[in-house]
């Protein structure tokens, strides 16, 4: 994780959920980062927005809602929640000041807000690192459980500092109807794992809450909420932690460290979340760190160190590395901070000409390559060449600090200082060149696109540009021809303030 430029301050970074056409909000929940656990960014149940009505005449900003700090977490949406006997569609917003808001998504009314800070506490300082500044509170996107019966529950991680100078990371569960803590939360986050790496004592590496921030979005599968941890810049000591918590008891049920006998190898993904398939497998890209090139008889690092890797974790019986892919030139990439950790993993299934369906994962980072991974046989490590399902070399010039999106047989990437590009699957392999590009480029960090459609029709690609003022763009998802942006309306009607880095 390199040092990055400071971000512009934005009091309301609620792009997709507060800028709406003048029609009722639809009832498609958005309960997790990028719409689903495959992290495709695809909403296929959008019944209002179309290629015809998304224009500056019939579409525009309805309202702006306030926040007491930067909003780095993706806002989430819960439909049809009863509060005091009245049904509301909720916009859930978490700020770096440690505050969680529930706004009425149709009117902008503040229904409730709570602070995650305990008595005498402040949010964390930036820990000498300009990646998240001036304060660290709630950085990662929460995850929400919306059961058929009972109240929805919002799960999140918040960082704070007490009057004695001690730092805290806490796991919270909030009742979505009023913001109250449930399940006897919050709980202090701690951890240890066998190893002799950074910050180890007596044969265990120890989780130090001051050395980490929860940047990657939370993931929930099978009643467990998974957390993964980023460092503050590359300031050691730190290692690569993933933890699982029971969603009902908030008890920690599993811990894994992917560099337990080394250092670094943290998870951040520019805010992207761990991805998961329907069988309980988790996929992630970790950052630069120690990779042990001494392999055991099964092809896994003998010391369990997986810095700068594309990883698959099994969750059956607790977290464990089930498979991985590591670049053959990992030493030079780790040495120059040219790692995969700046991007997120996306899961897709594609059919080849024989009718075989391939279970694939797609990822990219700072080296400008797209890696398409067979989820059932990821490729492991070979010191002379990459034994991977498919690699598109240098197609994402300037590298990735963002998350891709997927729609049908298209994968969309927004590299730093480049146009958004659409890559097409054919016969279960990506074509080697983009089939469409936007006419404009996106400054650092690039763009994380999302797609809306209605049963595959009226597909629109949405992307925010990190400028001042920030710009929300809408494109025909098949051609990437622009149909709208927030600078088009006269008098700055649809503008919404300065951009935010991630």
Buried (B, 14 or more C-beta within 10 A) or exposed (E): BBEBEEBBBBBBBBBBBBBBBEEEBBEBBBBBBBBBBBBBBBBBEBEBBBBEBBBBEEBBBBBBBEBBBBBBBBBBBBBEBEBEEEEBBBBBBBBBBBBBBBBBBBEBEEBBBBBBBEEEBBBBEBBEBBBBBEBBBBBBBBBBBBEEEEBBBBBBBBBBBBEEEEBBBBBBBBBBBBBEBBBEBBBEBEBBBEBBBBBBEEEBBBBBBBBBBBBBBBBBBEEBBBBBBBBBBBEEBBBBBBBBBBBEBBEBBBBBBBBBBBBBBBBBBBBBBBBBBEEEBBBBBBBBBBBBBEBEEEEBBEBBBBBBBBBBBBBEEEBEBBBBBBBBBBEEBBEEBBBBBBBBBBBBEBEEEEEEEBBBBBBBBBBBBBBBBBBEEBBBBBEEEBBBBBBBEEBBEBBBBBBBBBBBBBBBBBBBEBBBBBBBBEEBBBBEEBBBBBEBBBEEBBBBBBBBBBEEEBBBBBBBBBEEBBBBBBBBBBBBEBBBBBBBBEEEEBBBBBBBBB
